[in-house]
Amino acid sequence: MAGRIKTVLEMIKFEHSVFALPFALTGALLAARATQHGWPTLRQILWIVIAMVAARSAAMTMNRIADLRYDRENPRTKQRALATGALSVQFAWFFTVVAVALFFVAAWQLNPLALKLAPLAIAILFSTRSRSASRTGHIYFLASRWAFHRRRRGSPSPADSTCAC
């Protein structure tokens, strides 16, 4: 049992969740500072941590499922739990569903807005899970940010300008 737990924690890179905690908690503190609701309670901090770890665990597992065929061929990744069969793909899907459910419970416990935004958060996490989707998604995201920023400043969009390329 302890070996299986260790394998799951390695699959989701749990240590990275620990390193991500300061970012999640800083976000909570910045949000609290910008509102009139005061600082988060210990109960809210607990649910924020649960939501962050659950969402990250689901996303990492989806990444492992999406990249399984690449992981089997890559010398650096062929020893991962799904690639070796130490964990089954069926278990990975079950784990993902449980992690997403836990994320939704945590969002529900936080507040109605968190629950309303939870599907969007999961959609964003899952939309960038495969290697090709990740590249495309990041390019689209950066391009849309650039276009928004340029429009906001009153600058022409790339379609309005001529390129000497």
C-alpha positions as CSV (number, residue, x, y, z in Angstrom):
1,M,0.0,0.0,0.0
2,A,2.8,2.4,0.9
3,G,4.6,1.6,-2.3
4,R,1.4,2.4,-4.4
5,I,1.0,5.7,-2.6
6,K,4.6,6.6,-3.3
7,T,4.1,5.7,-7.0
8,V,1.0,7.9,-7.2
9,L,2.8,10.8,-5.5
10,E,5.6,10.4,-8.0
11,M,3.1,10.3,-10.9
12,I,1.6,13.7,-9.9
13,K,4.9,15.2,-8.8
14,F,3.5,16.0,-5.3
15,E,6.6,17.8,-4.3
16,H,5.8,20.4,-7.0
17,S,2.5,21.0,-5.4
18,V,4.3,21.9,-2.2
19,F,6.4,24.4,-4.1
20,A,3.3,25.9,-5.7
21,L,1.6,26.5,-2.3
22,P,3.1,29.9,-1.7
23,F,1.7,31.1,-5.1
24,A,-1.8,29.9,-4.2
25,L,-1.7,31.4,-0.8
26,T,-0.2,34.7,-2.1
27,G,-3.1,34.8,-4.5
28,A,-5.6,34.4,-1.6
29,L,-3.9,37.1,0.4
30,L,-3.9,39.5,-2.6
31,A,-7.6,38.8,-3.3
32,A,-8.4,39.4,0.4
33,R,-6.5,42.7,0.4
34,A,-8.4,43.9,-2.6
35,T,-11.8,43.2,-1.0
36,Q,-13.6,44.2,2.1
37,H,-14.0,40.6,3.4
38,G,-10.8,40.6,5.5
39,W,-8.0,37.9,5.6
40,P,-8.8,34.3,4.8
41,T,-9.7,32.1,7.8
42,L,-7.8,28.9,8.5
43,R,-10.8,27.0,7.1
44,Q,-10.6,28.9,3.8
45,I,-6.8,28.4,3.6
46,L,-7.4,24.7,4.1
47,W,-9.9,24.6,1.2
48,I,-7.6,26.7,-1.0
49,V,-4.8,24.2,-0.4
50,I,-7.1,21.3,-1.1
51,A,-8.4,22.9,-4.3
52,M,-4.9,23.7,-5.5
53,V,-3.5,20.2,-4.8
54,A,-6.6,18.5,-6.3
55,A,-6.5,20.6,-9.5
56,R,-2.8,20.2,-9.9
57,S,-3.1,16.4,-9.3
58,A,-5.9,16.1,-11.9
59,A,-3.9,18.1,-14.4
60,M,-0.7,16.1,-13.9
61,T,-2.5,12.8,-14.3
62,M,-4.2,14.0,-17.5
63,N,-0.7,15.0,-18.7
64,R,0.6,11.5,-18.0
65,I,-2.4,9.9,-19.8
66,A,-2.1,12.3,-22.8
67,D,1.6,11.7,-23.1
68,L,1.7,8.0,-22.4
69,R,2.7,7.0,-25.9
70,Y,5.6,9.6,-25.9
71,D,6.6,8.5,-22.4
72,R,7.0,4.9,-23.5
73,E,9.4,5.9,-26.3
74,N,11.4,8.6,-24.5
75,P,14.4,7.3,-22.5
76,R,14.0,10.0,-19.9
77,T,10.3,9.2,-19.2
78,K,9.9,5.5,-20.0
79,Q,10.3,4.6,-16.3
80,R,7.1,6.6,-15.3
81,A,4.4,4.7,-13.6
82,L,1.9,4.5,-16.5
83,A,4.6,3.8,-19.1
84,T,5.9,0.8,-17.1
85,G,2.5,-0.4,-16.0
86,A,3.1,0.2,-12.3
87,L,-0.2,2.1,-12.5
88,S,-2.9,1.3,-15.0
89,V,-4.5,3.8,-17.3
90,Q,-7.9,2.9,-15.8
91,F,-6.5,3.8,-12.3
92,A,-5.2,7.1,-13.7
93,W,-8.6,8.0,-15.1
94,F,-10.3,7.1,-11.8
95,F,-7.7,9.2,-9.9
96,T,-8.4,12.1,-12.3
97,V,-12.1,11.9,-11.7
98,V,-11.7,11.8,-7.9
99,A,-9.2,14.8,-8.0
100,V,-11.7,16.8,-10.1
101,A,-14.5,15.9,-7.7
102,L,-12.4,17.0,-4.8
103,F,-11.6,20.3,-6.5
104,F,-15.3,21.0,-7.0
105,V,-16.0,20.2,-3.4
106,A,-13.2,22.6,-2.3
107,A,-14.6,25.3,-4.6
108,W,-18.1,24.7,-3.2
109,Q,-16.7,25.1,0.3
110,L,-14.9,28.3,-0.5
111,N,-17.7,30.4,-2.0
112,P,-20.4,30.5,-4.8
113,L,-18.1,32.4,-7.2
114,A,-15.3,29.8,-6.8
115,L,-17.8,27.0,-7.6
116,K,-19.1,28.9,-10.7
117,L,-15.5,29.4,-12.0
118,A,-14.4,25.8,-11.2
119,P,-15.5,24.4,-14.6
120,L,-13.5,27.1,-16.4
121,A,-10.4,26.4,-14.3
122,I,-10.6,22.6,-15.1
123,A,-11.2,23.3,-18.8
124,I,-8.1,25.5,-18.9
125,L,-6.0,22.9,-17.1
126,F,-7.2,20.1,-19.3
127,S,-7.0,22.1,-22.6
128,T,-3.2,22.4,-22.3
129,R,-2.4,18.8,-21.3
130,S,-1.0,17.2,-24.4
131,R,2.3,18.4,-25.9
132,S,0.8,19.7,-29.2
133,A,-2.2,21.2,-27.5
134,S,0.1,22.8,-24.9
135,R,2.2,24.5,-27.6
136,T,-0.8,25.7,-29.5
137,G,-2.6,26.8,-26.4
138,H,0.3,28.8,-25.2
139,I,0.9,30.4,-28.6
140,Y,-2.8,31.4,-28.8
141,F,-2.8,32.7,-25.2
142,L,0.3,34.8,-25.7
143,A,-1.0,36.1,-29.1
144,S,-4.3,37.1,-27.6
145,R,-2.6,38.8,-24.7
146,W,-0.4,40.7,-27.1
147,A,-3.4,41.7,-29.2
148,F,-5.4,42.8,-26.2
149,H,-2.5,44.9,-24.9
150,R,-1.9,46.5,-28.3
151,R,-5.5,47.4,-28.7
152,R,-5.8,48.8,-25.2
153,R,-2.9,51.1,-25.9
154,G,-4.5,52.2,-29.2
155,S,-1.8,50.6,-31.3
156,P,-2.7,48.9,-34.5
157,S,-3.2,45.1,-34.5
158,P,-0.9,42.9,-36.6
159,A,-3.7,42.8,-39.3
160,D,-3.7,46.6,-39.6
161,S,0.0,47.0,-40.1
162,T,2.3,46.0,-42.9
163,C,5.2,43.7,-42.2
164,A,8.6,44.1,-43.8
165,C,9.4,40.5,-43.0
